[in-house]
């Protein structure tokens, strides 16, 4: 059975993208956002505490990894983009681990400011199984170490000034807002204005509480639940109406909505909305989709790809993350392999 017109278009686009991403894409990126340390503690939990109904974890291993905007930086580096990361950490051991880990991967960390007497954000996860079920681990507890105080304005000013200086030699500005103090109203406004002055696009993964500070952004990334929440608040009839109003009110050029197993959708004011369906039979997780999509969109813009190609690439990036539990960072090889796999499966299914 032959492919229909839509399937032929999809197959052609996938093959084009696959060819592009067999080699590093190239480009320079300014990335500004929150970073944190993700700590994973594994062990066995076979007993309850004798004094309280809580499980006792017998630790067998632990490891640290970088998180939040550092995920994006790592993904951009893997796709061949020269990335300058601007962020804030505490002047403590956790902050040193983050910087050392990124520098080992040749990611430019000169824009990360270590603030004296500030505590670096750490997300601790206790993950356990019973000794007889070592492949069936589950999360027992997550506890967070955070500094609720405002980042000193002089540290933020230094960070913003450094990022703006780098803008003139960059191709894209990425703003990754996890709500930990790096992105303030005045700082984000200055970054967006500097990007417009340098004539480079801005991509933003915002907190819903921070939409007011990203007016005029070129690409905004949401997950479906975020758009649905805003639809209810705005009283819009459906997702399309909600997206249209958000685009107009905030002067955004494009809104990319990640639906997980429902695929991705691109809304903009000039073109018909673009939807790309998910091709995974059974997604395993959705953690890390926004970071992966930010990497894919950034690479696509550096390569001057169309909005439709951005959508297809973002969908493939999300499928990479959803296809394996515990994978949170997008790599060039995984993305290229996924594009190849989807293209090949289309050919096989039509024989």
Buried (B, 14 or more C-beta within 10 A) or exposed (E): EEBEEEEEEBBEBBBBBBEBBEEBBEBBBBBBBBBBBBBBBBBBBBEEEEEEEEBBBEEEEBEBBBBBBBBBBBBBBBBBBBBBBBBBBBBBEBBBBBBEBBEEEEBBBEBBBBBEEBBBBBBBBBBBBEEEEEEEBEEBEEEEBEBEEEBBEEBBEBBBEBBBEBBEEBBBBBBBBBEBBBBBEEBBBBBBEBBBEBEBBBBBBBBEEBBEBBEBBBBBBBBBBBBBBBBEEEEBEEBEEBBBBBBEEBEBBBBBBBBBBEBBBBBBEEEEBBBBEBBBEEBEBBEBBBBBBBBBBBBBBBBEBEBBBBBBBBBBBBBBBBBEEEBBBBBBEBBBBBBBBBBEEBEEEEE
